[in-house]
């Protein structure tokens, strides 16, 4: 929607003030709403007076930013009405939604029309902030226009892109799993970072060191077999008694922490840092051939499967396949985009010492990013089955993590304080029951599918298998699939 895009544009504009302010004064938490709601503001900078003046200015900018956000919907309507009136449209003609630069919005219009309605619109990729440079970029000194002295502060901002995948009638868009797969391909074309952070739309980063903490598990000793790092979910706005058990302490602080002693915690759908290549169907570089169930069948591979970064497998058969011989599956399984396929070797062997070249979002790159988000891109490919987030269940998160574990990958549990991410919990019984019912239904779908943990590979730790069986068939899922629905009807 245009409203989302323009809200992101406003956020990018405010970030040019907020992010340098946070870096200059060591602000935590980094969410402005959470920070300004604090009763006390511990100071970690050098000059108390400088901090007070900067905070007053940033608070004023934030209030203006919120006012602009709240008025966006009305602004878009008024702008669109003005442009449509200037065109002299007759009754019954489609009334377009217009962007601030005077061009028609390619997505959903305020007044839906053909090719511009929910479930029927073109793909859109718009770069709001381009890839930052590798060298440090200091800000300007204080001036009449900018009272903040940023002359000793790095003012670089990360790349920010608005992505709306194409949707057409007759195509199954696979909801969240389909959106995540489209974003994975689009991000590979635009930036191709070796790590992917997955957060739900109702979560925000509460601790600026969260990513660093998660990546430590990916770059440490024997960490190349870690597929993802799962952070426990934390919520705000929960009543002190936690009447509906939103915090779910037993699961997040008990079960997931205990699984960390085996193959690792399950993937819960948000607050998770992935190694990109694990979503492409790669096997871990080292794995017990017989798995923990049959260790006598083999030991650990002494060498990694790939001889050089970005090159083919070391076997002659793989070399004969050409430049895409390194792929664990046929190239057609990844789709028709050669540009996307070319990003896989760089993601599979990122160098920790050589910085990747900064990506400049040119028209050709943007066009390729739009192409990999097309509604028909995944047709006759492995996306949703062997590659990316798995389709076919409402709990695609559990299945996706399970698929990685049965390949021999491990996961890690990371709990830090202040909490890494904060989300919004259901506020009434009806919402909570609906949430639990959806989870329970998805768990049973997994049990009665080819992803049943009873038939997983021998690379799955025996106790990890028991944990997955408990998740899919345990008393809580089975019982909540029956009595909560009856209770809700009463």
Secondary structure, DSSP 8 states (H G I E B T S, - for coil): -HHHHHHHHHHHHHHHHHHHHHHHHT-SS--HHHHHT-S-----SS-HHHHHHHHHHHHHHHHHHHHHHHTHHHHHHHHHHHHHHHTT--TTS----B-TTS-B-SS--SS-BTTEETTEE--EEEEEE----SS--B-----SS--S--TTSB-----EEEEE--B-TT----HHHHHHHHHHHHHHHHT--SEEEE--TTEEE--TTHHHHHHHHHHSTT-TTEEEEEE---EES--TT-TT--S-HIIIIIIHHHHTTTT-----SSSEEEEGGGGGT---SS--TTTTT-GGG----SS-S-SSTTS--SSHHHHHT-TTTT-SS-GGGG-S-HHHHHHHHHHHT--SSS--------HHHHHHHHHTT-TTTTTTSSBTTTBSS--SSS-HHHHHHHHHHHTT-EEEEE--SS-SEEEE---SHHHHHHHHHHHHHHHHHHHTSTT-GGG--TTS-HHHHHHHHHHHHSHHHHHHTTHHHHHHH-
